[in-house]
Amino acid sequence: MKQSSLTQPSIVQSATADRLNTASNIHAAYTGLDVYQESISVAIAEPGRQDPEFRGEFSYV
């Protein structure tokens, strides 16, 4: 039985490499929200062991 072009090893390896390259370009960060009765405070933490960075406070009352 002949293999289809979709299952040939070189094409599968190329597709896998493309997915890994795309995934490595994603920038991850963690967002913290402190919700209070009259405002929300926002902080962003980059991956790693750095301290979170305070980004601001939003009032909604």
N, C-alpha and C positions, 0 to 999 in steps of 0.2 A: 504494500500500500504506500502511496506517495504522501509525504508530509505536506501539509498546506503551508503557504508562505507565512502565515501568522505564527506557526509554531516552530519555525526554523530557529536554531540557537542564536545566530547572529542578530536577528531581528528582536528576539526576546531580550537579549542582553542589552541592546541599544535602547529599547523601551524602558528597561529597568534603570539604566544609567540616566536617562532623561528625567525619570521620576525622582531619583535621588538628587540630581542637581537642582531641580525645582524646589524640592523640600528643603534643601540647605539654604535657599535664598529667603526663606520665611523668617521674619524678625519676631521673636517672641518677647513679650513683656507681661508683667503682672500688674493688674489695676486694683487699687484698693479704694473703696468708697466707705466713708463714715457718714451715715445718714442720721441727721438730727431733726428735731421738730421743725426748725426753720431754715436749715441749710444742708448741703451735702459737700463734704470735703473730699478731694481727689488726690491720690498719690500714685505714682508709677514706679515700679521696681524692674530694672533690667535683669536679665538672667545673671546669676553669679552671686557674689557675696557683698555687693555694694548696697549702701543704704538707699531706701526708697526716696524718690524726689517728690516733694510736695508740689502739686500743680495748681491748686487754687481751691476756692470755696464758692459755691453757688447758692444764692438765696432764692427761695421759691415762694415766699409768703408776701 
